[in-house]
């Protein structure tokens, strides 16, 4: 059994392992009958003993570490036939990304018509958009790790037509069933940034964990934005600054926007605008800098979304507001010096 496990484990890179086993059900039944007759207070499962004894032999012959808590791979042995299955743990890589291209989403977006199967609408690719931040980053990692596929875990997401600038958005890339676990993160970062220059940039790469994915998903970091809007008529800068300042006075209420109603629960959410200031005003064009709590819909904060966001800038001004450009310019998570 140990020899069969070692032979199969030799196909992959790993530093730690655990042994599992699959026994004939009849053997398990006989073991339980024996316990019922003789008592099982001091008994040990035969399965547990097999796992331990085989693990000792594998550890001694491979000089790898037996780890039953968080192993790189679990070798499951069919005791009857000596077949071995490998359950390979995912690799997790943390980093931050900046997105400069306003035409790509953060993650793969299945076609709405065919739901990823392929149709005329998506050119039989199964995707609404042919590229994404996820795919541009993951490609080199999948090759280097010889992984089957990947999942992309981001700390929130920006709109497709919004850039992600400043200190970048934290993400964790999960590589599933990797055959290689020794990665040069510096080389991969350089290669990915060179291939995607002017579109996507990554930095701050390090190894991560499944537990950090959970913390990343639960994070509610404030974010800073720069938005360029167009008003229906020229406004006095003093008056406009005064009205923009009103956004910070009371919590705003946002009912789920029309544009995301197909994938988000229809409910009202309360948010706060921490900071809001007019950076530039030229004719009907205004540039506004904001800092808001996590989950705030900035576009709707500007134009009101037909009254679904209150109070919006459009409501306070009593005028129409059009969004020209939106950029995320800062994520105020634990690594942010500004808090």
Order of alpha helices (4+ residues) and beta strands (2+ residues): alpha-beta-alpha-alpha-beta-beta-beta-beta-alpha-beta-beta-alpha-beta-alpha-beta-alpha-beta-beta-beta-beta-alpha-beta-alpha-beta
